[in-house]
Each structure stands twice: as C-alpha cells, then as structure tokens.
Amino acid sequence: MTTTPARLRKAVLPVAGLGTRVLPGTKTTPKELLNVVDRPILSYIVEEAREAGIEHIVFVTGRSKGAIEDYFDHQIELEAQLQAKGKTDILEMMNAELASAGEMSFTRQMQPKGLGHAVWCARDIIGHEPFAVLLPDVIVDGQPGALKQLLEAYEEVGGNLIGVEAVPESETHKYGIVDPAGRDGRRITMKGMVEKPTQGTAPSNLSISGRYILQPEIFDLLATQERGAGNEIQLTDAMARLMATQVFTAVEYEGVTHDCGDKIGLLRANVALALKRPDLGEAARAAVSALL
Ligand code: G1P
C-alpha cells in the first residue's frame, strides 16, 4: 500500500442472538453476560476492542438485552456499599470497565434475520469509515488480542480482513469457511468464502472465527443481500461479493479460541482462563485435578 489506510475507530458487537445453545441459562440473562471466571464474556470482548484502539462500540441488541447497557454504566448503590466496606480493588476493576462519555451506542435488531442484517443495522452509526466486527460469544485468548493482530495486518495491507482458525473437517459445516489462494506466513489470500458448507464440500478447514475489519461498502451489499444458509442474511455472503472489488486478507491469528455460546466451549473457557490466572491458577488446578 502506498497510502495509509483510514484509521480504525469503531466496532460493531452484534449481541441480539438468543443463546439457544445454553438455554435455559439465557432465558433472562443475555448470553453475553454469562460469567467466564468472574466477569462476563462481553467484558473480554470489549477489552479486546479497546486494546486495538477502538473508540466507539456499537452494540446491536435485541429484546431482553437491556442488562448489557447497564453493565457498562455506574451501579451507584453497589459502588457506595463496596466503598463503605473498603473493597477498593473490586471497585477499581469495575470502574475500569465503565463506558467513557459517548463511547458506546446501542441500536436494535428487531427481528432475528441473521448476522449480516445485524451488522447492517449499525450502518448509520458507523457511517463511511472502516469498522471492526467482534462476535461476542467468541473469546480469543491471544497476546496481543486477535483484533489487534488483524489491525497490524490492516495497517500494512488495508482493505478488509477476517480472522480465521483451522477447525476439524467434521466441523466445517458449522462455520463460514474460506477458499485460500495463497499464504504468506499467517496472512492468506482468498478466492472465495462460503457460509456453512454442507459436509464434504468445504473448500478448506479454515473457519471464519468472529473477528473482522470491514470497509463501509459492505453496507450497500448487505442492503440487497439475499437470504442464505439457515434462511438468514449472512455476512459471509456479502463479504464474498465485496471480494470482487476490494482487497480481502485472512489472518490466522495466534491464540486460543473459545466458543462460549456452546455448553462445552463455555466450560472450557472457564477452566482455561481460571488456570491461567495468577490469583486462581493453583486452586483451579487442584479443583480440576480432584474431579478427574
Ligand atoms: C457466525 C458466522 C460464521 C462464523 C461463526 C463463528 O455463524 O456467520 O461465518 O464462522 O459465526 O462463530 P453463527 O455461529 O452465528 O451461526
């Protein structure tokens, strides 16, 4: 690239999903607010976005997701009680997560029409600039975080980027899958991508795992995007069309991906992240070993 790509400032977090794979736990609690160790899944995702320099997060919410908005605001009574009890360490952790003035916007996807439609709902708040998408049920334990790794590639090659990771062949039908053309280290050029290919037809085992940097031209394509896999408006289908006119690069980021929208994935995230915590690791190891 001879010109510097436009700065990435905004991110879309589609949080309208119903969390059907972890019901009934998600009947009254948004799945994004289920705890992994001692903070909600969403807290890890927002941390990853902020680490990559994101200044404005657009949450695409739905009915019964109001608690998400409250999570990033003050809880005056609780804070006063923690202060009175001298629990300043917890207070500091809570304060670090609060939204700064104007940092967060909330808009609603009123019908579950798919990920592509959810992203399209954010079009006016994003405007004409590049933006990130982070799927909020996927925690990536990486150093730096997955979005920052994508950003480093974006700053060199510009255009559109997607995070990918290898999955077993038997699982490719659950994901968006890329059709690779060439590879330079962790960067992969592509011929195409397909959403949830039927078993045995996947062009590779590289799945689109939930981190994207996209150019705003995607919105015009999403506006006219026909329903695809699962009878939903798929982001992958609109990206496949955008590939005809814009640069797309897949990045096989370094890190461990935890799908927290799934029972075992959520359990695994809890165990894995507890084991890594300096304050809990030893006790977590003893507890897990005792069970095995
Ligand atoms: C979505 C995307 C898919 C991606 C997946 C990652 O699918 O449409 O391309 O691979 O997230 O988790 P969903 O899991 O919402 O069906």
Residues whose N, C-alpha, C, O or C-beta is under 5 A from the ligand:
A	BS01	G1P	L115 K174 Y175 G176 I208 S209 G210 T236
